[in-house]
Amino acid sequence: MSRTRIHVTVNGEALDTEVPAKRLLSDFIRDDLNLTGTKRGCETGICGACSVLVDGEVRKSCLSLAVQADGHEITTVEGLAQHNELHPLQESFMVHGGLQCGYCTPGFLMAAVEILRHTPKPTEEEVRKGLNGNLCRCTGYQGIVDAILDAAEKIDGH
Amino acid sequence: MRDFEILRPTSLREAIELLSKHGDDACAYAGGTALLLAMRQRLLSPSHVVSLERVPEIRGIGYHSSEGLSIGALSRHADIARSPDVIANYPVLAKMAGGLANPQVRNQGTIGGNLCYADPATDPPGCLVALDAKVELASASGLRTIPLEAFLVDYFETAIQPGEILVRLIIPPLPRESRAFYARHLRTAAEHRPVANISFVVRAATATGIETRLVIGAATPTPQRMSRVEEFLGSRPMSPETALAGADMAAEDLRPISDSRGDGDFRRSIVHALVRRTIVEATFVDGRAA
């Protein structure tokens, strides 16, 4: 089995390491780096619980190989809070009931980061469209949508 | 997944050499969203995976007034959706690319991968066939360009030869007054794959009717061009009756897939509705034929 050297930046930290060719990005993040915030939900690219940012753009890590991350920047849910302060999205999710069991939440947070990056003041429809790669079995989505709309206001400086 | 070796060529020539060398044991790897699923399900078990990520010759999107639009095979759906050249000159393409699948897949999947995988249940092929797209393929013997319609042979089958790589798409310029429409049908909001889609390009008004391209995708193994409907729409003035007759014709001519996602008759009825509604949307403004 071949191993490939990769250089990746994960949540701001540069890493040089070796991975087997067939190591999935999701497994690399969880098992090699011990960042277990990113979840394995369906392992077929449908549920979005494995979503992470690659160079700031949301992707499903179960549909990527770890070697594909070579030379790129990965941000996981653990990278959202800065200096012991929760990201405004994380706070809003708590306040608005954007989570119950919490399993899908990291994936939704990463998708939400992408929505707000492209559209700082999204409409509800734009939020829902941006979440269309993520599934939640608990909340019925309204709390998630409310949380993101609320966070958008906070981030935008209202 | 079975074990494999990953190869990371840094030029088109090197990539072609590697694919030729390993033949049937190799797969090209672009975004990987479809490839990885197929490998995990053991539908594909290459011993060598040739990553195209570092091949510069298959990147880039640009518009030239003579050739038209050139889209590198490694262009992601998100790149196509946001490209100023695409938005300005082929807004229907930007709209289709910006709505397919889901945000994560749009950031990762490539148009080259989509076309080479030739999964029927996707959005791009029908839209691109309606825009008269051609594909440029590179091999050790050089370049060849064929119409996309000829490239897509059957479901999960293309005209690509061993050792060949899809380099770019070329979409010819549209007539200035043309308008294009794209619509698709999903069974539920949670679905990402269409059961049917329609691409309708109104290229020009003629003495007798309108010159159009009408292509149905996703409901068929490869995009199906509705030539009889196009001829019909070119031969008489538009009216609600013409739109309905066109839809009847499309439903008759459709050669649909029948599978667990939708049987043939279901797809036929969806296509009928899509065709009728799209023709009306395209040709009626404020209740009057435009």
Interface residues (C-beta under 8 A of the other chain):
Chain A: M1 S2 T4 P20 A21 K22 L24 E43 T44 G45 I46 G48 S51 V54 E57 V58 R59 K60 C62 L63 S64 L65 V67 Q68 A111 E114 I115 G130 N132 G133 L135
Chain B: M1 R2 D3 F4 E5 I6 R8 G32 T33 L36 L37 R40 V49 S51 E53 A78 A101 N102 P103 Q104 V105 N107 Q108 A189 A190 H192
